[in-house]
Amino acid sequence: MLNPNSWLAALLVLLAIFAMVTPAQTITGTMTGSVVDPRGAAVVGAEVSVAQDATGTKRTVQTNELGDFQIGSLQPGVYTMTVATAGFKTLQRTNIDSFQATARRRFAQHIQFGLAWTWSMAFNFANFDANPVSVLADPRYRDYGLSSSDRTHNLRIDWTYDLPHVRSGNSVIDYVFSRWQLSGITSFVSGQPLAISYTTVTPVDITGTPSQGARIDVVSDPVLPKSERTFSRNFATEAFALPARNTFGNSATTQIRGPGTENWDMVLIRELPIREQIRMQFRVEAFNAFNHTQFATLDTSARFDAAGNQVNARFGEFLSSRPPRIMQLALRFMF
């Protein structure tokens, strides 16, 4: 029987040798994301910058044709991210906490797939450079809250499946219905944090100062169970009230979340070999392939009369939706 002490001594020697020959390891991270417009379309060429708060070190990239960006080799720390592009307001984000997980199955038995999941919380004091912070109250309590870019869950699944070859005995049928490949990207993303605003039928000076407006009062939990939500009632509208005069309202920067995204983009591909290095590719592409209705915005503006009654009949109702199914055909010649 081997002596356990000799095993321990050998292990210590191996660890010592490994420590001498292994170079120092550096822990870095990668920031990835997508830039889209309010309708969900990719923004190409947007300038994305991240600056480390402690050192001021700044890195800048541009989004690709899909609106995606990636910034690698980032040292551990707190970063401020800025997104700028022509025709849109400059967006700035800071203090993002997240957990990321990825998994990938290599191509085997006609199928491969990958999965990327991000669970995160993003906080800031203002969503845009032009948004002011309070000068009458501590911004850490008045203005610090969930960023409009916060998405609790962001799950992306990509997959590719080689359809089985057809062997009917008929050469024409076998040629037409074989060599097809089906692939796609599936997305499940949480909704955006939303703030409830308000107006009044008759002008009312709530705060008594022109430099600081009041937020709405929250008198109960506005979040409804999914079983109770309808097209015209996405949250408990009775949970909000007109703030009393000479107050600033008791609500946070955001109170509810908007509708999330559940989307399937798919493509069917057929390779048509012509010669050894010449081939054609026929593609049938479908965005939102199952034509799933995906609502985009809600009516989040309450309107109060002189008695404090909420009179906006559409308050809490869906206002718009993301694009329906879009299909396109493509023929590509490769040589």
Steps between C-alpha positions, in 0.01 A plus 500: 500500500626847413583735785258800506781724622704424188200597282466829687870576460487424128195722458671790675805461275281500187314810618829678567631414152170609341514832686852567368421425133149649482491871415296740710130489416299815431127512565312694235143524381306564182206736452256406226163637400272629228383849409142522368257782434161532678342259248766235555691553172881472512697825506807457278817700559408629846805605704520309829756616759583359842715690751630356825395732781816448706761555226313683224620239247265511202424250222280574198349270234220521244200273463500257207233440237286320760530780755725285722823606672771333705776655710750252642800496737334726758663514841276441806333820618205733462442635149287772343364416155402763243311435175485771233373505142357757261130570541477369858572641843829395660438224753713448812491208742696418817506247786392178329495175702458180302545124491571342162491137393565338163476146369569353158451161342731432209361367175411133540215282374387774262449767769687766694378773735625768733348680796588832663319631809557828682337579833567862586400823669604841365473818709568866430404854597379611154426319174620783276744788528211748483311340791552714812552367853342649809656812651260503795543140619786253523527345148602167655148471638306709251653409162696176542307204361460247223631611163269497199744252340466251787379155394484246782524199269646482151502149354623431146501155336654434160460168325572322171344175378590310183176349374517128411573413138210370293555160336190437291669326211413791272813705423304824437305478827813406694690797354223752573416390854847411633784717635270742686609667823281672758646749748387786715537730797247499783482790747326535836560843655343667805309824461636851549451683832235770456413813692140605558446868420193717547325815385204693641182625333552841659851635571618428854828610661590196708855573618493880517826525305557526123828303518363174640191308394319243710481131430177310528399345835496120529234384748519121438686239297435574129630163372223261400529119479525385139160332527337838567666702223300592190550713191359806676625426851868412524544630853282613789411855398332560836842470665588856394372831634557872455765620747393750764601864465839601636634145458724333243313170473611174657580284197838379376641577155316199351201304627414227248644308207387509141434196282790264436617341178438143383633473147595226252709587193550204264664425167470203263808450280563279197850463359515449120848378403600584143871422493765425758539863613184647350158469659174681547303539819123547522371653825152544643522734800224574749521760777246443779439172321190399701346849460472528877343830606757689705378821656753782530358795698241573767303810592680597821357851539227550759274804482329637810203735532460765770361240743802272452316241288696325222315573174727362224294209361806348327730513802673158521403397146731375223576770243721334237658172398825385347512401131300193390655212308730614220612252234758537227655279233864517398719334240873516562775411252830394662828430326 
